[in-house]
């Protein structure tokens, strides 16, 4: 399905009641995607990183996406220290995954009304990903929503396959910022860098 067709289908499906949408032929996406959950607050002491990570659902149609997003997969439904992920099917949201190992992440710190702002930014990002709106779509692994206690920051992180191709990375960062429709800067870091002190790129 062409990118324009996917985006039109996303918009149309959002406006159609679930009962009506179920009766129509589903709109196939360009690729399959998987939702994951990680509740770090329930992780046992001494457990390896990612031990609480669980794949929840894989989908490949516009209709499945809307049904899942509307009922379950919103960051505002997470408890503090919870994370929600959307990654290409077959890619685990772990630095150790071969698709992610040599990459990094763009990070957007959510401000304002945190729950509504996070849900909006999350949805806009998901629609851009499954709608293939990024020119560098093959270089993107997925996105992570991280919800933290009120004393800390909620974040969205867009994971990439590369950390060295500056032209590709800047293209992804600028496009994501346009999609989010924000004026705040977003930053790119290698996976194991401390984003508070080592921003490789900002846009």
SVG drawing of the C-alpha trace seen along z (x, -y; Angstrom):
<svg xmlns="http://www.w3.org/2000/svg" viewBox="-21 -27 51 38">
<polyline fill="none" stroke="black" stroke-width="0.4" points="0.0,0.0 1.4,-3.4 2.3,-5.9 -0.5,-8.3 -3.0,-5.5 -2.0,-4.4 -2.3,-8.0 -5.7,-8.4 -6.8,-5.0 -5.5,-6.1 -7.6,-9.2 -10.6,-7.5 -10.5,-4.6 -10.3,-7.1 -13.6,-8.5 -15.5,-5.3 -17.2,-3.4 -15.5,-0.1 -18.6,1.9 -18.6,0.3 -14.9,0.6 -15.0,4.3 -17.3,4.9 -14.9,3.4 -11.8,4.9 -8.9,4.2 -6.1,1.8 -2.8,3.6 0.3,1.7 3.7,1.7 5.1,3.8 4.1,5.5 4.5,3.7 4.5,5.0 3.5,3.3 5.5,4.1 5.1,3.3 7.7,2.9 6.7,2.2 10.0,1.5 8.4,0.8 7.6,4.5 11.0,5.7 12.7,7.9 15.8,6.6 19.0,7.9 17.0,8.9 18.7,8.3 17.7,5.2 14.7,5.9 13.6,8.9 10.1,7.3 9.7,6.5 6.8,8.3 5.5,8.3 1.8,7.7 0.4,7.7 1.6,7.7 -0.6,6.1 -0.4,5.2 -3.6,3.4 -4.9,-0.1 -8.0,1.2 -6.1,3.3 -4.0,0.3 -6.9,-1.9 -8.7,0.8 -5.6,1.4 -4.7,-2.2 -8.1,-3.3 -8.6,-0.5 -5.2,0.2 -2.0,-1.3 -1.9,-4.9 0.9,-6.1 -1.7,-7.8 -2.7,-4.3 0.7,-3.4 1.8,-3.5 4.9,-5.6 8.1,-3.8 6.1,-2.1 7.1,-2.0 5.2,-1.3 6.9,-0.4 6.0,-0.2 8.7,1.5 9.0,3.2 7.9,6.8 11.0,9.0 12.9,6.3 13.1,6.3 13.2,2.9 16.7,3.7 20.1,2.3 21.3,5.8 19.0,6.5 21.1,6.6 18.9,4.0 19.4,1.6 23.0,2.4 24.7,-0.1 22.2,-2.8 20.9,-5.6 17.8,-7.5 16.2,-10.9 14.5,-12.1 11.6,-14.4 10.9,-15.5 7.2,-16.0 6.1,-19.2 2.8,-20.9 -0.2,-18.7 1.9,-15.5 -0.8,-12.9 -2.6,-14.6 0.7,-15.9 2.3,-12.4 -0.8,-10.7 -0.9,-13.3 2.8,-13.0 2.7,-9.2 -0.3,-9.0 1.3,-11.4 4.5,-9.4 2.8,-6.1 0.7,-7.3 3.9,-8.6 5.7,-5.3 3.0,-3.0 2.1,-5.5 5.7,-5.4 6.0,-9.2 9.8,-9.2 12.0,-9.2 14.5,-7.2 11.9,-4.7 14.2,-1.7 16.6,-3.3 14.0,-3.6 13.6,-0.7 10.6,-2.0 9.5,-4.4 9.4,-4.2 7.1,-6.1 8.6,-6.4 6.3,-7.5 8.0,-8.6 6.9,-9.9 5.8,-13.6 9.3,-14.6 10.9,-13.3 10.3,-13.7 8.1,-11.8 9.9,-11.1 9.4,-9.7 12.5,-8.1 12.7,-7.3 15.3,-4.5 17.5,-4.4 19.6,-1.7 22.5,-4.1 24.5,-6.4 27.1,-7.5 25.2,-8.7 24.7,-12.3 22.7,-13.2 20.2,-10.3 19.9,-11.1 19.3,-14.8 16.7,-14.0 14.9,-11.8 15.2,-14.3 13.9,-17.2 11.0,-15.2 10.0,-14.0 10.0,-17.5 7.8,-18.6 5.4,-15.7 5.3,-16.6 4.7,-20.2 6.9,-21.5 9.4,-24.3 11.3,-22.6 14.7,-21.1 15.0,-17.3 18.4,-15.6 20.1,-12.5 22.4,-10.2 24.2,-6.9 22.3,-4.2 24.7,-4.1 25.3,-7.8 23.8,-9.9 21.4,-12.2 21.7,-14.8 25.3,-15.4 26.2,-14.2 23.8,-15.3 25.5,-14.5 22.9,-16.4 20.0,-18.7 17.4,-20.1"/>
</svg>
